[in-house]
Amino acid sequence: MPSDSQLQAKRPVSASLAGPYGHPFHPILVTVPIGAWVTSLVFDIASHVVHRPGFLTQGSEWLIAVGVIGALPAAMVGFLDLFAIPAGTPAFRTALVHMTLNLLVSAAYTVNFLWRHSTYTDGGSVGLGSLILAALSLAVLGISGHLGGKLAYRYGVRVADESTQAEGYTPGHSGSDARSVV
């Protein structure tokens, strides 16, 4: 039986803003900055391999911008999720580290975008400093993502409670979610 604090994190008051019960928006929204930033690093590396790297350099710069812009709604919804976690718990401490790392990564990518934008030369490959900053930022994002996974999969933050999850494993059960998928 889940405790009151577990239920508070699973069914937060801000659910309408952060997503419906058992289906939070934060994990959906983080795919935009993660995808943009991973692809920008691929473009950065490729800009050192191809003969005319200008399109990759410029594409990477704009992917970084897309990632920073996409990180804003993901952070706002994640912040709402943070308020649902009881203070003083391991889940809350994990969420604070997760949030701090994500804010640092977003700041690093903002700096990287401004740095690239101010030093952009038409046709050249990405500078080594920008490439290293992007790689380090992505490594920190990976650590933060691991913590985000811990929040969802280990602590069950904003995840449907066990009795609701069990419906999916009950033979012959035809809940409303099952009908909408089939």
N, C-alpha and C positions, 0 to 999 in steps of 0.2 A: 504494500500500500504506500503510495507516494506521500511524503511529508507535506505540510503546508507550504514550506519554502520551495519544495520542488514544484508543487502545483502553481505557485506564484510565478515561477520562471517559465512554466509550460503554458499557462493561460494568463499572460500579462494584461493589465488594464489597457495598455496602448495597442492592443491587438489590431484594431481597425486601421491604425496608421502603419503598423509594422508588418501587417499581413494577417490572413485568417488563421484560426487555430490549427496548429500542426503544419502550416505551410508559410513560414516567414518570408518576407521579401528580401532580407539581407543576403542570403546565399544566392539568390537569383541575380541581384544587382552587382555583386562582386565579380561576376564573370566578365563584365565590360572592362574594368581596369586591368584585371589579370590578363585577359586575352590581348588587350592592346599593348600592355607592357611586355609580355612575352614575345609578341610579334615584333615589337620595336627592337628588342635585342637581336632577334633573328635578322632583321634588316640591317642593324649595326654591323653584325659579323659579316653578312653578305656584302656590305659596302666595301669591305677590304678584299673581296674576292673577285668582283666583277670589274670589267674594263671601264665602264662609265657609271659610277656609283651615285650620281646626283639624285636620281629618282628614289633610291633607297634611303639616302640621308634625309631627304625632305620627307619622305613617307614615315620614317622613324620619328622625326620631330613631331609630326602631326598625330601619330599614334600615341606618343607620350601625352600630348594635349588631350586627346580623347580619353585616355586613362585617368588623367587628373580630373577632368570634368565628370567622368563616370564615377570616380571615387566619392564625389560630394554626396549624391543621394545614397550611396551605399553606406557612407559614414553616418549620415543622419538617421537612417533606419537602424543601423547597428547601435547607435547611441540610445535609441528607444528600447532596443533589446537589452542593453546594459542596465537600464533602470528596472527591468523586470527581475533581475538577479538579486537575491538578498545580499546585502553588504556583509563582509566578514567571512564569506564562504570561499572555499577553494575555487568554485566556478567564477565568483566575482573577481578574485585576484587574477585568475587566468584571463578573464575578459578585459581587465585593465591593461595587462601586458599586451594582449592582442590589439587593443585599441591604440595604445601608445606606439607599437611597432608600425601599425598601419598609418598613423599620422606622420611618423618619421619618414616612411616610404613615400607617402604622398608629397611631403615637403621636399624630399630629395628629387623626386621626378619633376616637381615644379621648378626647382633650381636647375635641373638638367635641361628642361625645356628652354628656360630663359638664357642659359649659357649657350646652348646650340643656336638659339634664335639670334643672339648678339654676335656670334662668330661664324654664322652661316656663310659659306663660300659656294657658289654655284658649281656643282660638278664634283666636289671633293668627297672623300670618304669621311666617316664619323671620326672625330678626334679620339685619341686613346683615353684621355681623361673622361670624356663623356661616356665612352664605352665601359670603362671600369666602374664609373658611378652607376650606370644602368645595371651592370652585372651584380654589383654589391646590393643595390636596391632590390633586385629580384630575389637574391638569396635571403634577404631579411623578410621579404614578402612570403617566401616559402616557409620560413619559421613561423610567421604570423598565421599563415594558412593552416599549419599543423595545429596551432593553438585553437583556431576557429573550429577545426574538425574535432578537437578534444571537447570543446564546448557543446557541440551538437551531438556527437556520437558517444562520448563518455558521460557527460553531465546531462545531456538531453535538454539543453536550453532551447526553448521554443519548438520542441518536438512533441508530438502527440503522446499522451501518457500510454503506459503499457497496455491497459485494457482496450484502448482504441486501436493500438497497433495489432493486438491479438485478433481483431476482426478479420484482418487480411490473411490469417492462417487458420481460420475456422472453416472446415469443409462445409459447403452448402450455404455459407453466409452470403447474403447479397446486400451488403450495405450500399448506401447512396454513392459512395466513392467508386465501388466496383462497377455499378451500372453506368456511371459516367465515363469510365475508361473503355468499357467493352463496346 
